[in-house]
Every structure is written in structure tokens, then in C-alpha cells.
Amino acid sequence: MESIAGSLTAKQKKRLHGVAGQMLDIYNTLARMRYLEPEWIQAGPHDVSSLMPLYRSLKLDLSIIYLYHILPYVKAPDSDRMDFFMGSSFADFRNEHHVRDGRDPFISGNDPEQMMRPWMTPLSMLGNHQCVIVYDAKRHVVGIFDQEDGRSHDPNLREGAANSDTHEQDEEKDDIEAEGENIWDEMDARPARRVLGDIVRWYHELFVTPGGGEIAGQEWNEDLVKPLYRKHGWPGEDFDGDAFLVDQVRADAARVVEYHAEEPFRQVQSLKHRVAELEENRALAMPKWQKKLAEAKSLDEEWLVRWEMWIDELDTRGMRTSLKRAEELFAAGEAQRHENLPQWELREVQVRLSMAKRQLEALKQGPSGSAQDQEAIRHAEKKTAIHERAYLASLADAERLCPGRPFTLEVGQAETGGQDYSARIERLSTVINGSEQAIEDIRGWMAQLPHGADGVRNVAQARLDYQENCLNRLKGHQRRYTEAMKGFAKQSTS
């Protein structure tokens, strides 16, 4: 690395160290925001000697190799479950896959027009078809690009101002053009120090928030965390990160239970739509059935039409029954749904605490010799402590807002991540009863078939077989849930 450093000018090294320093500022900001743990941030320089053959085989410019040597990297126990900026993911160019993927940041299949120039590199990796931060060492500029449309997503980039900041760019245009056409040659960008500085400022101002992509999870959604950051003093020096995390656990639990509280209403609306659709389709089909019935040339043809008409009515009637049951359940629980939200939140937080404890215990019982293992345990301990505080806060609110109404987990819920087996068994019972009635109705209809209607008898028998197979599967699910409930009950008393 000394020879590479010696081949670079003082100006080049100053710029590269500036990029590395500003990336470190970004990561430290995310640590202050409690998205990262400070211990996960590994500042450069790094020993990348084992990767030198790969770097050279990819014909990386010496400036990029040197940058990979000095960049900070994030090494978290769950790095694969974390978003970075605007839905991208963290890059670590000590990782061979990141180095190779970084040459084709939009996963184009090695399309020459989309491959990185040797003097360019992404500073983040593509998340789920979202944005990538790209650095051009020749022009010392940074662009932010979206894979879907290939356009700049830099909020501060004016239309037509792609290359207007020339006072910080090297005059390398002739060299770039000599390489052939490439989408990155004229990329919309601004001076690196401005873009990277803006990213820190955007986090401070909550113009962007940590996570927010499709990997980190709903608990980092902007709408959820932005008010919590403000509530707890961000970006001031008195920002209470622990209190933020506690409230984040509770807010995400409340989001989940509010969604489930509205499920009976959504179920009613969905069934209303399906009933209306079935009735409309039936009305449209009726003239066609009547015409086919009048034109039937055999007993089998006649009864096949009658079967189509009857089974359609059976399905519609079954859907009406399901709608009536859903409306009854909705009406019975409407008054108490939102009244019980504090208790439901408590149950959800209790489930999450139980899961955090189990994960911590599993880590402690597993291998723990490496520094990475120890870091995973420390992180799990912090997570468990935050969930314990969230549980106590939720418990206090539930007792205050719902006095005299104890609300605890059903048997087995803590062990199954909140799955309410008793509720599932109850719902299955309703479906099983409907399925049994449908089987009885089909058998009754088949009993009236006249001799010689063998074709329609076969059709009806196929539907009967299907219905019976469905019923057997439903009963199997019900047995498994019941046995699981008994097992959890036995564990809780032993």
C-alpha cells in the first residue's frame, strides 16, 4: 500500500481522505441516531493485501484501491438486515462479493455501458432496486442514483446542473471519452464534500431517516421514527437515545395492534365485495344458463347446467353466511377494540420481549469465542434491556388506562412469537362447520340425480372429493394447534 500511496499526488490523497472522513461522519451520525452501535463502525486504514490480486484483476484505479484501504466500514451482527441511505445497503470493500458487485452497481449483467469506470466506485450497495451512492475520483464528485429510472435522486441537484461545479473537478474529459460510451461518464453529480456533508445534514434535519428501505423493517419507517426523534431531542446534545429506542418498540407494537384491531372491519369489507361480485356474476350468467338449459339435447347436458347453477348458488350462499358471521363478530367487538389497545400493545411488547430473551439465550449457549460472537451477545443484551423497559412502560400505561382489566398472553403466545392459537382454533371451527355443511349439501344434491346423468355425477363427485380433502386439511391444522396449546400449557405448569 505504501507504493500505491506514493504514486498518488498530495491533492488526490487529501480528497480520498476527505471522502473517508465524511463517510465516517455519516456512520457516526447513524450511531448517534441509535441505528448503528458505535462498535460496529470500523474506521480505516485496513489491511487489504489479500484482496490486491482481485483489485488488480478488475483494473481498479490506484486511487480507488487506496480509498478501499482507508474507508470506514460497518460490521454488524445483522448487517444483512439493515438498510443504508435511501434504501441502499452498507458497502464493505474488504468483501470480495462487494468488490465485484461494485463494478456493476445496477446489476446489469455486466453490460459494458453500465460498468463502473476504474476510477469510480459505489459508496453504498444496491438494496432492493433503490439507490446507490457513486463516487468519481477523477472529478471528485458524488452522485445518488436510482436503479429503476437511472436518474439522480440527489435532492440538491438542479436540473441541468449535472456538471456545473467544475471548480472542484479535474479536467479528465478527454481520457473519459477515450474509454467508449458509458452511462457514468456524464453522471449527474456534485462535489463530493458537498454531497456527503449534505447527507449528514439531511439526517440532522430528518429530511431522511435511518433505514426506511425494504430490509430494515417497519420499525424504522420514517412516519414512525421521525416524531420520536423530535420528541427525544434530536439532533441536540441532550438527545435521549435509549428513550427513543424504548418508544420505538412501543410505537411499532402499537402500529401492529392497531392494524389487527381493524382486521374485523377489513374482513367485513372484503366479504361484502366478494358477495357483491358473486351476485353480479350470477346475474350475468343466469340468461346464459337458461338458454343452455332450453337447448340441452341430453339428460347429462341438462343436469350439468343445473349443477352449474346450483353450485354457484351454494358458493354464493356460503359467502353470505361468512359475511353475516363477520358482521356479527365486528359488531360484538366494535365497542371494545380501541378501548383495549393499551392492553393489546402490552401483549405485543411482551411477545417481543420474550423473543428477545430467547434470542439472547440462544446466543449465550452457542459459540462465543470470537469477537464477533461477543459483539452479537452484547447487542442482544442491549436489545433485551430496551424491550424490558418498553414492557414496563406499556404495563404502566395499560394499568392506568385499563384499570381492573388484566390482559395476559394466551398459553403458548410467548413461545410462538405472539401467535394466538386459541383464536386460530376458533376461526378454524367456523370454517370447518361451513365446509361440513357444504359437503352435506352436495351429497344431498347428488342423491336426486336421475339415472343416466353419469357425466354430471362425476363432476359433482370431483367437487365433493375436493371439499372433503379441504376439510381433512382444516381438521389437521386444528389438531396441531390444539396439541400445541396442550404442550405449552404443560410446559407452563411444569
Secondary structure as GFF3:
##gff-version 3
##sequence-region A 1 494
A	DSSP	alpha_helix	2	7	.	.	.	ID=ss1
A	DSSP	alpha_helix	10	32	.	.	.	ID=ss2
A	DSSP	three_ten_helix	38	40	.	.	.	ID=ss3
A	DSSP	beta_strand	41	42	.	.	.	ID=ss4
A	DSSP	three_ten_helix	49	51	.	.	.	ID=ss5
A	DSSP	alpha_helix	52	57	.	.	.	ID=ss6
A	DSSP	alpha_helix	62	70	.	.	.	ID=ss7
A	DSSP	beta_strand	73	74	.	.	.	ID=ss8
A	DSSP	three_ten_helix	79	81	.	.	.	ID=ss9
A	DSSP	three_ten_helix	85	87	.	.	.	ID=ss10
A	DSSP	beta_strand	89	90	.	.	.	ID=ss11
A	DSSP	alpha_helix	96	102	.	.	.	ID=ss12
A	DSSP	three_ten_helix	112	114	.	.	.	ID=ss13
A	DSSP	beta_strand	120	122	.	.	.	ID=ss14
A	DSSP	beta_strand	124	125	.	.	.	ID=ss15
A	DSSP	beta_strand	131	136	.	.	.	ID=ss16
A	DSSP	beta_strand	141	146	.	.	.	ID=ss17
A	DSSP	three_ten_helix	166	168	.	.	.	ID=ss18
A	DSSP	alpha_helix	173	177	.	.	.	ID=ss19
A	DSSP	beta_strand	190	191	.	.	.	ID=ss20
A	DSSP	alpha_helix	192	204	.	.	.	ID=ss21
A	DSSP	three_ten_helix	218	220	.	.	.	ID=ss22
A	DSSP	alpha_helix	222	231	.	.	.	ID=ss23
A	DSSP	alpha_helix	241	261	.	.	.	ID=ss24
A	DSSP	alpha_helix	263	295	.	.	.	ID=ss25
A	DSSP	alpha_helix	299	337	.	.	.	ID=ss26
A	DSSP	alpha_helix	341	365	.	.	.	ID=ss27
A	DSSP	alpha_helix	371	401	.	.	.	ID=ss28
A	DSSP	alpha_helix	421	447	.	.	.	ID=ss29
A	DSSP	alpha_helix	454	493	.	.	.	ID=ss30
###
